[in-house]
Amino acid sequence: MKKSRKPLSQNAALIGVLASLLSILIGLLLGYLLLVILNPEASAKGMAAMLGTGIASLDKFGKVLYQAAPLMMCGLSVGFAFKTGLFNIGAPGQYTMGTFFALVCAIQFQLPWYLCLLAAMIGGAIWGIFPGLFKALFNVNEVITSIMFNWIGMYLVNLLIANMPTMLASAWGASNSDRTAALSAANPGAVIPKGGLDKLFGNSSWINISILITILVAIVIWVVLQKTTFGYELKACGLNKDASQYAGINAKRNIILSMVIAGALSGLGGGIYYLAGTVQYVIEKSVLAMGFNGIPVALLANSNPIGVIFSALFISYIQVGGAAMQPEYSPETTDIVIAVIIYLAAFALLMRGVISRAFANRKQKEAAKK
């Protein structure tokens, strides 16, 4: 007996992919229009740089993978919370706290990279537990507490690092006192190993095994959500907390666990980025953007952990391309164009409804003709 095919309007996977592709296309078109308005003569060259730089050389592609790894973790963090009915806008604070824990273990305590990554997860998890507790115990909206803890986390980390002389670059022979020490000088053993990937990517200084770690984590998160009782309970709480409680599921515990896991994922992203050995944490006065960029990554992927892998790669790709648009365009211009593309890509949720209705209308017209 032949299995009946599901109507296109009910094919969630296909509609999700089409919605994401349509959102990306609209974002790219609007980005190009901005380039034309700002500098008509260089618009074609600028767009070509944005779309072609990421694959222009193995080194550039290595940079795409390097930047995609922390983006992937932040996207997984936001997407995991979405799947469980929570909006984790606190990913930047959790990312910052994970960075702090990783760097303290690397520079202050001279631990190896894998223990530093574990510490990064713990730091992010600690910062994720507070919005979860407020939501579960007092029904305080997690968006409010997450935003507050983003700023608390940033200023707390800045205060602690500024008062830990060993953490600063000036303690390791550099002149800077506004940033952490370079890991190559402070603790080479804390730098995430390249695992031979640098040779595959033309001796790239960017690439390391973090991209493999993040892909593995994304697969594990997919398995947890799709194939385990624990994942089913988390999603059930997200869909209907009252019904899940009536079914015997401990909703309060699952809300807290959801935010703890989401925080651990963001924290791991911070550890991965700063333990690569290519950048140093600078004592900032604004919340790190990486956590916020995890929101469009998750929306573009429909919060699917496997989809997050590809959406993070896409956003990293246009960011690398945007850096190559100078000097024809100022850094501020390229930031605006990239922001337009990224945040138009987040309209995938809206596009899914548009495409579903289009398929449904088409089916009704075909039925009316018959």
C-alpha positions in Angstrom: 0.0 0.0 0.0 1.4 3.4 -1.0 2.0 5.9 1.7 0.0 9.1 1.1 2.2 12.2 0.5 1.9 15.0 3.0 0.6 18.3 1.4 3.2 20.9 0.8 1.4 23.3 3.1 1.9 20.8 6.0 5.6 19.9 5.2 7.2 21.9 8.1 10.8 21.0 7.1 10.4 22.1 3.5 8.6 25.3 4.4 11.3 26.1 7.0 14.1 25.7 4.5 12.2 27.8 1.9 11.4 30.5 4.4 15.1 30.8 5.5 16.3 31.0 1.9 13.7 33.6 1.0 14.6 35.7 4.1 18.3 35.5 3.1 17.5 36.5 -0.4 15.5 39.5 0.7 18.2 40.5 3.1 20.9 40.4 0.4 18.7 42.4 -2.0 18.1 45.1 0.7 21.8 45.1 1.6 22.7 45.6 -2.1 20.3 48.5 -2.3 22.0 50.1 0.7 25.3 49.8 -1.1 23.9 51.4 -4.2 22.6 54.3 -2.2 25.8 54.9 -0.2 28.3 54.4 -3.0 26.8 53.6 -6.4 30.1 53.2 -8.2 31.5 50.6 -5.8 28.2 48.7 -5.1 28.9 45.8 -7.5 32.4 45.4 -6.3 31.3 45.6 -2.6 28.6 43.0 -3.0 31.1 40.7 -4.9 33.6 41.1 -2.0 30.9 40.2 0.5 29.7 37.1 -1.4 33.0 35.9 -2.7 35.7 36.6 0.0 34.7 33.7 2.2 35.7 31.2 -0.5 38.4 33.2 -2.1 41.1 31.3 -0.3 41.5 28.4 2.2 42.7 30.9 4.8 39.5 33.0 4.5 37.3 29.9 4.6 39.2 28.9 7.8 38.3 32.3 9.3 34.6 31.6 8.4 34.7 28.4 10.3 36.6 30.0 13.2 33.9 32.7 13.6 31.1 30.3 13.0 32.0 28.1 16.0 31.0 30.7 18.8 28.1 31.9 16.7 26.9 28.3 16.5 27.0 27.9 20.3 25.1 31.1 20.9 22.5 30.1 18.2 22.2 26.7 19.9 21.7 28.4 23.3 18.9 30.7 22.0 17.4 27.9 19.9 17.4 25.4 22.8 15.5 27.8 25.0 13.0 28.6 22.1 12.3 24.9 21.8 11.4 24.8 25.5 9.2 27.9 25.3 11.7 30.4 26.7 13.4 33.4 25.1 17.0 33.4 26.2 18.0 37.0 25.4 20.6 36.6 28.1 23.1 34.8 25.8 25.5 37.8 25.7 25.8 37.8 29.5 26.3 34.0 29.6 28.8 34.2 26.8 30.7 36.9 28.7 30.7 34.9 31.9 31.9 31.8 30.1 34.7 33.9 28.6 35.7 35.0 32.1 35.7 31.6 33.6 37.7 30.2 30.7 40.3 33.0 30.8 40.7 32.8 34.6 41.4 29.1 34.4 43.8 29.6 31.5 45.8 32.6 32.8 45.3 32.7 36.5 45.4 28.9 37.2 47.3 27.7 34.1 44.9 24.9 33.3 44.8 23.1 29.9 42.3 24.1 27.2 39.8 21.3 27.7 39.4 22.1 31.4 39.1 25.8 30.5 36.2 25.0 28.1 34.5 23.0 30.9 34.9 26.0 33.2 33.4 28.2 30.4 30.3 26.0 30.4 30.0 26.2 34.2 30.3 30.0 34.1 27.6 30.2 31.4 25.4 27.7 33.3 25.7 29.8 36.5 24.6 32.9 34.7 21.7 31.1 33.1 20.3 29.7 36.3 19.2 33.1 37.6 16.6 33.9 34.9 15.4 30.3 35.1 14.9 30.5 38.9 13.0 33.8 38.6 10.8 32.4 35.9 10.1 29.1 37.6 9.6 30.3 41.2 8.2 33.8 40.8 7.0 33.8 37.1 9.2 36.8 36.3 9.5 37.1 32.5 12.9 35.7 31.5 13.5 38.5 28.9 13.6 41.1 31.7 15.9 39.2 34.0 18.1 38.1 31.1 18.7 41.6 29.8 19.5 42.8 33.4 22.0 40.0 33.9 23.7 40.8 30.5 24.7 44.2 32.0 25.4 42.8 35.4 27.6 40.1 33.9 29.6 42.6 31.7 30.3 45.1 34.5 31.1 42.3 37.0 33.6 40.7 34.6 35.2 44.1 33.8 35.5 44.9 37.5 37.1 41.5 38.4 39.5 41.4 35.5 40.6 45.0 36.2 41.4 44.0 39.8 43.3 40.8 38.9 46.8 42.0 37.8 47.9 38.6 36.6 45.0 38.5 34.1 46.1 41.7 32.3 48.4 41.8 29.3 50.7 44.3 31.2 51.6 41.5 33.6 53.1 39.5 30.8 55.3 42.0 29.1 52.8 43.9 27.0 52.0 47.6 27.3 48.2 47.1 27.4 46.3 47.2 30.6 42.8 47.3 29.1 42.8 43.7 27.9 43.7 40.2 29.1 47.0 38.6 28.4 47.7 36.9 25.1 47.5 33.1 25.7 50.6 32.5 23.6 52.6 34.2 26.3 50.6 33.4 29.4 49.7 29.8 28.8 50.2 28.2 25.4 48.6 25.0 26.7 45.3 26.8 27.1 45.1 27.5 23.3 42.6 25.2 21.6 44.7 22.9 19.3 44.5 23.1 15.5 44.5 19.3 15.1 46.1 19.5 11.7 43.2 21.5 10.3 45.5 24.5 9.8 47.5 22.6 7.1 44.3 21.6 5.4 43.3 25.3 5.2 46.5 26.7 3.8 48.3 27.2 7.1 45.4 29.3 8.3 46.1 31.1 11.6 42.4 31.0 12.4 41.1 27.5 12.2 41.2 25.0 15.1 39.2 22.0 16.3 36.5 24.2 17.8 34.3 23.9 14.7 34.3 20.1 15.1 33.5 20.5 18.8 30.5 22.8 18.1 29.1 20.5 15.3 29.3 17.6 17.7 27.5 19.6 20.4 24.8 20.5 17.9 24.2 16.9 17.0 24.1 15.9 20.7 21.5 18.7 21.4 19.4 17.4 18.4 19.5 13.9 19.8 18.5 15.1 23.3 15.6 17.1 22.0 14.3 14.6 19.5 15.2 11.2 20.8 15.1 11.3 24.7 12.3 11.5 27.3 14.1 14.5 28.9 13.9 16.4 25.6 10.3 15.5 25.1 9.5 16.8 28.6 11.3 20.1 27.9 9.4 20.6 24.7 6.1 19.7 26.3 6.7 22.4 29.0 7.4 24.8 26.2 4.2 24.0 24.3 1.9 24.0 27.3 3.2 24.3 30.8 -0.1 23.7 32.5 -0.9 20.6 30.5 2.6 19.2 31.1 2.2 19.7 34.8 -1.2 17.9 34.7 0.6 15.0 32.9 3.0 14.7 35.8 6.0 16.6 34.4 7.9 18.9 36.8 7.6 22.1 34.8 9.6 24.3 37.3 12.6 21.9 37.3 12.5 21.8 33.4 12.4 25.6 33.1 15.5 25.9 35.3 17.3 23.1 33.5 16.5 24.7 30.1 18.1 28.0 31.1 21.1 26.2 32.7 21.8 24.2 29.5 21.2 27.3 27.3 23.6 29.2 29.5 26.2 26.5 29.4 26.0 26.5 25.5 26.6 30.3 25.4 29.4 30.0 27.9 31.1 27.4 25.8 30.9 29.8 22.9 32.8 32.4 24.8 35.4 29.9 25.8 35.9 28.7 22.3 36.3 32.2 20.9 38.8 33.5 23.4 40.8 30.3 23.8 41.6 30.2 20.1 44.6 32.4 20.9 43.9 35.0 18.2 42.0 37.6 20.2 42.1 39.0 23.8 39.2 40.1 25.9 39.1 43.9 26.1 37.5 45.6 29.1 34.3 46.7 27.3 31.6 49.3 28.0 29.0 47.6 25.9 27.6 44.1 25.9 29.4 41.7 23.5 27.4 41.3 20.2 28.1 37.6 19.7 25.4 36.6 22.1 22.8 38.8 20.3 23.9 37.4 16.9 22.8 34.0 18.2 19.2 35.2 18.0 19.0 35.5 14.2 21.1 32.3 13.9 18.4 30.5 15.9 15.5 32.1 14.1 17.0 31.5 10.6 17.4 27.8 11.6 13.9 27.5 13.1 15.6 26.6 16.3 16.7 23.3 14.8 20.1 22.3 16.2 21.2 20.9 12.8 19.9 24.0 11.0 21.9 26.2 13.4 25.1 24.7 12.0 24.3 26.1 8.5 22.8 29.4 9.6 25.9 30.1 11.7 28.1 29.3 8.8 26.1 31.7 6.6 26.2 34.6 9.0 29.9 34.1 9.6 30.4 34.0 5.9 28.9 37.4 5.3 30.7 38.9 8.2 34.1 37.8 6.7 32.9 39.2 3.4 31.8 42.4 4.9 35.3 43.0 6.3 36.7 42.8 2.7 34.4 45.7 1.5 36.9 48.3 2.8 38.2 50.8 1.8 35.3 51.3 -0.7 33.0 51.3 2.2 33.6 52.5 5.8 33.5 49.9 8.6 30.3 51.5 9.8 28.7 51.1 6.4 29.6 47.4 6.2 28.3 46.9 9.7 24.9 48.4 8.7 24.7 46.2 5.6 25.6 43.1 7.5 23.1 44.0 10.2 20.3 44.4 7.6 21.1 41.0 6.1 21.4 39.3 9.5 18.2 40.7 10.9 16.2 40.3 7.7 17.3 36.7 7.8 15.6 36.5 11.2 12.2 37.1 9.4 12.2 33.4 8.5 9.5 33.0 11.1 7.2 35.4 9.3 8.1 33.9 5.9 7.0 30.4 7.0 3.5 31.7 7.5 3.5 33.4 4.1 4.8 30.3 2.3 2.3 28.0 4.2 -0.6 30.3 3.1 0.7 30.4 -0.5 0.8 26.6 -0.6 -2.6 26.3 1.0 -4.2 28.8 -1.5 -2.6 27.0 -4.4 -4.1 23.7 -3.2 -7.6 25.3 -2.8 -7.4 26.7 -6.3 -6.4 23.3 -7.8 -9.3 21.7 -5.9 -11.8 24.3 -7.1 -10.7 23.6 -10.8 -11.4 19.9 -10.3 
